[in-house]
Amino acid sequence: MSENVENLVLRQMIEMRNDFASLRSEVRTGFEELKSRLSSVEHQLVGVHRELVGLHEDNAGAQVRLDRVDSRLVRIDKRLELLPA
């Protein structure tokens, strides 16, 4: 009887070890997938940042052009005496 109990305990321990090994493998696979997905998100974020920088540059250029147009309009208004000198 004692031998049967030992064998039963041994089988249970082996089964638990196999379950833990399987679980460890699943966790590693999940962790690798998460790392891959995080890397992808980081790369996409870098792309978004580059686009945002480009938009800021475009906006700054447009502001410069608008300032030039505004100063030209002021000069035209003064020449046509639409504004006080």
GIPEUR-V439153 format. One record per residue. OMEGA is omega in whole degrees, -180 to 180 (999 if undefined). D_FIRST is the distance of its C-alpha to the first C-alpha in Angstrom with 2 decimals. Layout:
OMEGA D_FIRST
OMEGA D_FIRST
This chain:
-179 0.00
179 3.79
178 5.39
180 5.13
179 6.38
179 8.73
179 9.90
178 10.57
179 12.43
178 14.17
178 15.31
180 16.58
178 18.41
178 19.93
178 21.05
179 22.56
179 24.31
177 25.75
178 26.90
178 28.59
178 30.22
179 31.55
178 32.77
179 34.42
179 36.17
180 37.43
178 38.71
179 40.49
179 42.06
180 43.17
178 44.57
178 46.51
178 47.90
178 48.97
179 50.66
-180 52.48
178 53.62
177 54.76
178 56.73
179 58.36
179 59.30
179 60.76
178 62.87
179 64.08
176 64.97
177 67.02
178 68.84
179 69.56
178 70.85
178 73.17
180 74.48
177 75.10
178 77.03
178 79.07
177 79.86
178 81.00
178 83.24
-180 84.70
179 85.31
178 87.05
179 89.26
179 90.15
179 91.04
179 93.35
178 95.06
178 95.48
178 97.00
179 99.49
180 100.40
180 100.84
176 103.14
179 105.15
178 105.52
179 106.75
179 109.33
179 110.44
179 110.76
180 112.88
180 115.10
180 115.65
175 116.25
177 113.54
175 112.16
-177 114.18
999 114.57
